[in-house]
Amino acid sequence: MSRVKTGPTKRARHNKVLARTKGFRMTKNRLYKVAHEAYMHALEYAFRGRKLRKRDFRSLWITRINAGLRQIDEKYSYSRFIADLNKKGITLNRKSLAELAANDFSTFSAVVDEVRSNAK
């Protein structure tokens, strides 16, 4: 079997990793071994971040809805509102409710009034 030399292949692989770590600090963008380690960690962080982003946005929407509810009535809480929403059978998701609370408060107030009308 003939001998295979990996010089050009190895150089291309190294350059690909170094190109992807271009903005990293210190030796993490210059030395292959350190850069490869940093690159592998960056991929893990990116994967985890895509999962956490969903959680973070849901938390933000809940905070915005609760803030809007507190402007309408100081004692009306988010959990009570969601329970009333489900009892009433209204299927608005948290994202759209948060958008209404932040940008179109009159419509949000109308939705809250509709939910509260038969809840009491």
Backbone as a chain_set.jsonl record, in Angstrom:
{"seq": "MSRVKTGPTKRARHNKVLARTKGFRMTKNRLYKVAHEAYMHALEYAFRGRKLRKRDFRSLWITRINAGLRQIDEKYSYSRFIADLNKKGITLNRKSLAELAANDFSTFSAVVDEVRSNAK", "coords": {"N": [[0.844, -1.178, 0.0], [0.509, 2.219, -0.781], [2.116, 5.159, 0.536], [0.467, 7.801, 2.192], [0.583, 11.225, 2.24], [-0.259, 13.839, 4.432], [-0.028, 16.579, 4.394], [-1.098, 18.947, 2.8], [-3.857, 18.546, 3.281], [-4.04, 18.598, 6.064], [-3.159, 21.212, 6.543], [-5.237, 22.651, 5.298], [-7.395, 21.931, 6.904], [-6.593, 22.991, 9.354], [-6.482, 25.715, 8.686], [-9.161, 26.194, 8.188], [-10.334, 25.953, 10.727], [-8.929, 28.011, 12.037], [-9.862, 30.183, 10.591], [-12.499, 30.246, 11.399], [-12.248, 30.944, 14.027], [-11.55, 33.557, 14.07], [-12.258, 36.036, 15.34], [-11.682, 35.589, 17.987], [-10.04, 36.0, 21.199], [-6.614, 36.64, 22.122], [-4.399, 33.865, 22.077], [-6.232, 32.2, 21.059], [-7.044, 32.621, 18.505], [-4.88, 32.183, 16.952], [-3.133, 29.972, 17.478], [-3.352, 26.637, 16.549], [-4.101, 24.366, 18.174], [-5.133, 25.471, 20.553], [-7.046, 27.122, 19.438], [-8.749, 25.279, 18.215], [-9.811, 23.957, 20.441], [-11.175, 26.097, 21.649], [-12.99, 26.634, 19.631], [-14.528, 24.288, 19.582], [-15.743, 24.477, 22.086], [-17.185, 26.815, 21.638], [-19.072, 25.951, 19.788], [-20.56, 24.252, 21.411], [-21.598, 26.083, 23.261], [-23.151, 27.607, 21.554], [-25.094, 25.768, 20.732], [-26.348, 25.222, 23.191], [-27.225, 27.788, 23.724], [-29.19, 28.2, 21.78], [-31.219, 26.649, 22.782], [-31.69, 27.878, 25.266], [-32.559, 30.378, 24.483], [-35.254, 30.179, 23.782], [-36.441, 29.734, 26.282], [-35.734, 32.125, 27.549], [-37.109, 34.061, 26.019], [-39.782, 33.327, 26.485], [-39.95, 33.888, 29.213], [-39.548, 36.661, 29.126], [-41.855, 37.455, 27.718], [-43.854, 36.726, 29.557], [-43.235, 38.445, 31.662], [-43.779, 40.932, 30.46], [-46.524, 40.708, 29.92], [-47.516, 40.468, 32.522], [-46.753, 42.954, 33.554], [-48.36, 44.633, 32.0], [-50.877, 43.791, 32.878], [-50.789, 44.592, 35.553], [-50.876, 47.322, 35.228], [-53.492, 47.696, 34.492], [-55.029, 46.552, 36.602], [-54.049, 46.515, 39.882], [-54.12, 44.242, 41.505], [-54.609, 42.102, 39.875], [-53.226, 39.242, 38.679], [-50.703, 37.608, 36.64], [-50.912, 34.793, 36.617], [-53.559, 34.326, 37.384], [-54.83, 35.573, 35.258], [-54.057, 33.95, 33.043], [-55.264, 31.56, 33.796], [-57.969, 32.34, 33.727], [-58.121, 32.948, 31.037], [-57.814, 30.437, 29.857], [-60.086, 29.148, 30.909], [-62.053, 30.578, 29.641], [-61.595, 29.84, 27.061], [-60.086, 31.097, 25.159], [-57.622, 31.259, 22.755], [-54.958, 32.655, 22.709], [-51.558, 33.15, 22.228], [-48.638, 33.58, 24.364], [-46.708, 35.194, 23.221], [-48.055, 36.877, 21.358], [-49.809, 38.144, 23.118], [-47.995, 39.53, 24.747], [-46.923, 41.251, 22.858], [-49.163, 42.802, 22.272], [-49.543, 43.971, 24.811], [-47.263, 45.54, 25.027], [-47.22, 47.22, 22.738], [-49.807, 47.866, 21.803], [-51.839, 48.941, 23.773], [-54.543, 49.507, 24.239], [-55.989, 47.538, 22.847], [-55.043, 45.313, 24.221], [-56.119, 45.854, 26.738], [-58.809, 45.555, 26.106], [-58.908, 42.819, 25.553], [-58.26, 41.806, 28.08], [-60.449, 42.768, 29.557], [-62.485, 41.311, 28.303], [-61.784, 38.727, 29.028], [-62.015, 38.869, 31.801], [-64.72, 39.39, 32.163], [-66.599, 37.212, 32.305], [-65.303, 35.715, 34.113], [-65.552, 36.34, 36.789]], "CA": [[0.0, 0.0, 0.0], [1.334, 3.416, -0.888], [2.088, 6.087, 1.661], [-0.313, 9.015, 1.956], [1.068, 12.361, 3.022], [-1.447, 14.632, 4.76], [0.349, 17.987, 4.557], [-2.088, 19.92, 2.315], [-5.149, 18.312, 3.931], [-3.936, 19.084, 7.432], [-3.08, 22.677, 6.485], [-6.575, 23.154, 4.973], [-8.226, 21.742, 8.085], [-6.155, 23.979, 10.332], [-6.89, 27.046, 8.229], [-10.615, 26.3, 8.341], [-10.582, 26.216, 12.141], [-8.402, 29.339, 12.351], [-10.757, 31.178, 9.987], [-13.726, 30.302, 12.207], [-11.941, 31.53, 15.332], [-10.873, 34.809, 13.74], [-12.522, 37.112, 16.281], [-11.402, 35.187, 19.353], [-8.968, 36.778, 21.811], [-5.302, 36.106, 22.493], [-3.889, 32.808, 21.201], [-7.345, 31.376, 20.58], [-7.248, 32.818, 17.067], [-3.607, 32.019, 16.25], [-2.564, 28.637, 17.655], [-4.379, 25.68, 16.141], [-4.585, 23.506, 19.248], [-5.951, 26.298, 21.438], [-8.183, 27.598, 18.639], [-9.667, 24.159, 18.022], [-10.485, 23.765, 21.719], [-12.109, 27.212, 21.815], [-14.025, 26.469, 18.614], [-15.423, 23.223, 20.017], [-16.552, 25.028, 23.166], [-18.114, 27.785, 21.059], [-20.181, 25.191, 19.198], [-21.406, 23.785, 22.52], [-22.312, 27.24, 23.798], [-24.159, 28.002, 20.569], [-26.162, 24.775, 20.811], [-27.062, 25.479, 24.436], [-27.868, 29.095, 23.598], [-30.418, 28.071, 20.983], [-32.242, 26.109, 23.678], [-31.977, 28.867, 26.303], [-33.249, 31.53, 23.9], [-36.699, 29.929, 23.868], [-36.799, 29.946, 27.673], [-35.581, 33.552, 27.852], [-38.189, 34.814, 25.401], [-41.022, 33.046, 27.213], [-39.87, 34.65, 30.455], [-39.747, 38.067, 28.778], [-43.275, 37.647, 27.38], [-44.623, 36.646, 30.798], [-42.976, 39.689, 32.391], [-44.495, 42.019, 29.784], [-47.963, 40.518, 30.137], [-47.782, 40.773, 33.919], [-46.643, 44.411, 33.709], [-49.577, 45.204, 31.417], [-51.999, 43.479, 33.766], [-50.665, 45.412, 36.758], [-51.316, 48.676, 34.888], [-54.954, 47.68, 34.457], [-55.5, 46.326, 37.967], [-52.885, 46.208, 40.714], [-54.238, 42.937, 42.15], [-54.835, 41.055, 38.88], [-51.908, 38.677, 38.396], [-50.506, 36.863, 35.405], [-51.404, 33.42, 36.745], [-55.022, 34.401, 37.378], [-55.212, 35.929, 33.888], [-53.898, 32.774, 32.183], [-56.307, 30.606, 34.191], [-59.227, 32.861, 33.187], [-58.02, 32.833, 29.576], [-58.065, 29.034, 29.521], [-61.49, 28.86, 31.206], [-62.853, 31.252, 28.622], [-61.361, 29.155, 25.792], [-59.405, 31.995, 24.22], [-56.319, 30.686, 22.466], [-53.926, 33.621, 22.333], [-50.3, 32.728, 22.85], [-47.977, 34.586, 25.183], [-45.972, 36.122, 22.353], [-48.975, 37.887, 20.836], [-50.299, 38.926, 24.252], [-46.922, 40.446, 25.147], [-46.844, 42.271, 21.805], [-50.286, 43.712, 22.51], [-49.305, 44.711, 26.052], [-46.18, 46.501, 24.845], [-47.382, 48.151, 21.622], [-51.202, 48.261, 21.549], [-52.393, 48.722, 25.109], [-56.01, 49.551, 24.227], [-56.446, 46.2, 22.453], [-54.724, 44.432, 25.339], [-57.132, 46.12, 27.77], [-60.064, 44.951, 25.65], [-58.774, 41.37, 25.749], [-58.328, 41.551, 29.525], [-61.84, 42.977, 29.966], [-63.258, 40.176, 27.804], [-61.444, 37.557, 29.845], [-62.491, 39.062, 33.168], [-66.155, 39.611, 32.216], [-67.305, 36.013, 32.77], [-64.479, 34.987, 35.081], [-65.955, 36.66, 38.165]], "C": [[0.892, 1.245, 0.0], [1.12, 4.359, 0.295], [1.304, 7.34, 1.281], [0.229, 10.109, 2.857], [-0.103, 13.333, 3.22], [-1.165, 16.136, 4.886], [-0.704, 18.98, 4.085], [-3.454, 19.78, 3.0], [-5.146, 18.868, 5.353], [-3.915, 20.605, 7.459], [-4.467, 23.275, 6.202], [-7.497, 23.046, 6.184], [-7.871, 22.766, 9.167], [-6.623, 25.377, 9.945], [-8.393, 27.259, 8.381], [-10.977, 26.626, 9.795], [-10.115, 27.62, 12.506], [-9.262, 30.443, 11.741], [-12.024, 31.333, 10.819], [-13.496, 30.907, 13.585], [-11.295, 32.903, 15.175], [-11.078, 35.904, 14.782], [-12.2, 36.781, 17.727], [-10.17, 35.92, 19.879], [-7.723, 35.937, 22.07], [-4.887, 34.971, 21.556], [-5.0, 31.943, 20.629], [-7.644, 31.606, 19.106], [-5.971, 32.595, 16.27], [-3.054, 30.594, 16.318], [-3.639, 27.588, 17.427], [-4.955, 24.907, 17.321], [-5.526, 24.27, 20.187], [-7.21, 26.758, 20.707], [-9.213, 26.493, 18.449], [-10.473, 23.9, 19.289], [-11.552, 24.849, 21.932], [-13.274, 27.091, 20.846], [-15.03, 25.389, 19.024], [-16.315, 23.702, 21.168], [-17.584, 26.007, 22.624], [-19.31, 27.088, 20.427], [-21.121, 24.681, 20.286], [-22.235, 24.93, 23.093], [-23.429, 27.673, 22.85], [-25.354, 27.05, 20.611], [-27.019, 25.03, 22.048], [-27.83, 26.79, 24.349], [-29.155, 29.044, 22.796], [-31.55, 27.495, 21.818], [-32.665, 27.145, 24.72], [-32.765, 30.054, 25.764], [-34.76, 31.381, 23.993], [-37.203, 30.193, 25.284], [-36.766, 31.435, 28.027], [-36.719, 34.373, 27.264], [-39.518, 34.568, 26.101], [-41.067, 33.832, 28.515], [-40.11, 36.14, 30.209], [-41.216, 38.354, 28.472], [-44.132, 37.643, 28.642], [-44.451, 37.93, 31.608], [-43.756, 40.849, 31.78], [-46.001, 41.92, 29.992], [-48.317, 40.908, 31.571], [-47.704, 42.277, 34.175], [-47.88, 45.106, 33.143], [-50.796, 44.972, 32.288], [-51.97, 44.349, 35.013], [-51.051, 46.866, 36.486], [-52.834, 48.767, 34.886], [-55.519, 47.54, 35.865], [-54.324, 45.827, 38.797], [-52.931, 44.785, 41.276], [-54.426, 41.784, 41.164], [-53.485, 40.526, 38.419], [-51.9, 37.911, 37.073], [-51.132, 35.473, 35.5], [-52.931, 33.375, 36.727], [-55.527, 34.681, 35.959], [-55.14, 34.715, 32.961], [-54.959, 31.725, 32.518], [-57.661, 31.04, 33.628], [-59.272, 32.73, 31.668], [-58.343, 31.409, 29.136], [-59.512, 28.644, 29.804], [-62.398, 29.414, 30.124], [-62.685, 30.589, 27.244], [-60.719, 30.036, 24.738], [-57.992, 31.466, 24.014], [-55.391, 31.743, 21.877], [-52.629, 33.194, 23.002], [-49.626, 33.903, 23.559], [-47.246, 35.618, 24.346], [-46.887, 37.229, 21.851], [-49.556, 38.743, 21.957], [-49.254, 39.94, 24.718], [-46.767, 41.576, 24.133], [-47.969, 43.286, 21.975], [-50.046, 44.57, 23.753], [-48.264, 45.803, 25.861], [-46.528, 47.587, 23.82], [-48.809, 48.635, 21.374], [-51.997, 48.021, 22.829], [-53.912, 48.727, 25.121], [-56.593, 48.188, 23.828], [-56.185, 45.195, 23.572], [-55.748, 44.607, 26.459], [-58.47, 45.493, 27.402], [-60.042, 43.437, 25.85], [-58.907, 41.03, 27.229], [-59.758, 41.725, 30.023], [-62.727, 41.817, 29.523], [-63.023, 38.94, 28.647], [-62.059, 37.675, 31.238], [-64.012, 39.133, 33.26], [-66.913, 38.396, 32.772], [-66.51, 35.25, 33.829], [-64.95, 35.198, 36.501], [-67.183, 35.928, 38.602]], "O": [[1.903, 1.3, 0.701], [0.079, 4.343, 0.952], [1.46, 7.872, 0.181], [0.324, 9.945, 4.073], [-0.847, 13.613, 2.28], [-1.985, 16.876, 5.429], [-1.17, 19.789, 4.886], [-4.125, 20.778, 3.265], [-6.098, 19.513, 5.791], [-4.573, 21.224, 8.296], [-4.834, 24.289, 6.795], [-8.283, 23.953, 6.459], [-8.755, 23.333, 9.81], [-7.105, 26.131, 10.789], [-8.844, 28.367, 8.668], [-11.827, 27.479, 10.051], [-10.821, 28.344, 13.207], [-9.378, 31.525, 12.317], [-12.563, 32.434, 10.931], [-14.445, 31.336, 14.241], [-10.569, 33.353, 16.062], [-10.136, 36.64, 15.076], [-12.422, 37.608, 18.61], [-9.352, 36.404, 19.098], [-7.777, 34.716, 22.213], [-5.018, 35.113, 20.34], [-4.747, 31.059, 19.812], [-8.421, 30.858, 18.514], [-5.957, 32.79, 15.055], [-2.56, 30.072, 15.319], [-4.707, 27.639, 18.037], [-6.175, 24.805, 17.454], [-6.584, 23.765, 20.564], [-8.3, 26.78, 21.278], [-10.416, 26.745, 18.516], [-11.677, 23.654, 19.224], [-12.677, 24.559, 22.34], [-14.413, 27.406, 21.193], [-16.235, 25.553, 18.836], [-17.5, 23.371, 21.218], [-18.723, 26.034, 23.089], [-20.435, 27.578, 20.519], [-22.339, 24.678, 20.106], [-23.422, 24.769, 23.376], [-24.514, 28.056, 23.287], [-26.501, 27.491, 20.533], [-28.248, 25.052, 21.973], [-28.953, 26.892, 24.843], [-30.106, 29.765, 23.097], [-32.716, 27.815, 21.588], [-33.85, 27.277, 25.025], [-33.547, 30.667, 26.491], [-35.467, 32.354, 24.255], [-38.259, 30.798, 25.471], [-37.654, 31.94, 28.714], [-37.241, 35.274, 27.92], [-40.3, 35.501, 26.291], [-42.108, 34.38, 28.878], [-40.793, 36.8, 30.992], [-41.76, 39.368, 28.91], [-45.036, 38.466, 28.782], [-45.416, 38.442, 32.176], [-44.33, 41.661, 32.506], [-46.671, 42.929, 30.212], [-49.307, 41.601, 31.803], [-48.508, 42.815, 34.936], [-48.388, 46.057, 33.738], [-51.649, 45.849, 32.422], [-53.017, 44.796, 35.48], [-51.501, 47.568, 37.391], [-53.397, 49.803, 35.239], [-56.384, 48.315, 36.274], [-53.684, 44.835, 38.45], [-51.881, 44.183, 41.5], [-54.407, 40.619, 41.562], [-52.69, 41.264, 37.838], [-52.941, 37.618, 36.485], [-51.803, 35.027, 34.57], [-53.522, 32.481, 36.121], [-56.519, 34.102, 35.516], [-56.061, 34.477, 32.18], [-55.492, 31.074, 31.619], [-58.414, 30.215, 33.113], [-60.318, 32.441, 31.087], [-59.061, 31.203, 28.158], [-60.11, 27.893, 29.034], [-63.388, 28.788, 29.743], [-63.532, 30.757, 26.366], [-60.805, 29.742, 23.546], [-57.253, 31.251, 24.975], [-55.083, 31.718, 20.686], [-52.603, 32.909, 24.2], [-50.001, 35.061, 23.373], [-47.172, 36.788, 24.722], [-46.525, 38.403, 21.915], [-49.774, 39.939, 21.769], [-49.593, 41.078, 25.046], [-46.511, 42.721, 24.505], [-47.751, 44.49, 21.838], [-50.319, 45.77, 23.738], [-48.365, 46.872, 26.462], [-46.171, 48.749, 24.01], [-49.003, 49.704, 20.796], [-52.727, 47.037, 22.954], [-54.519, 48.024, 25.929], [-57.581, 47.741, 24.411], [-57.016, 44.326, 23.837], [-56.193, 43.628, 27.059], [-59.179, 44.967, 28.26], [-61.039, 42.845, 26.266], [-59.592, 40.072, 27.589], [-60.235, 40.92, 30.823], [-63.611, 41.385, 30.263], [-63.956, 38.194, 28.945], [-62.563, 36.694, 31.786], [-64.555, 38.949, 34.35], [-67.782, 38.555, 33.629], [-66.99, 34.257, 34.376], [-64.768, 34.319, 37.344], [-67.636, 36.1, 39.733]]}, "num_chains": 1, "name": "protein.A"}
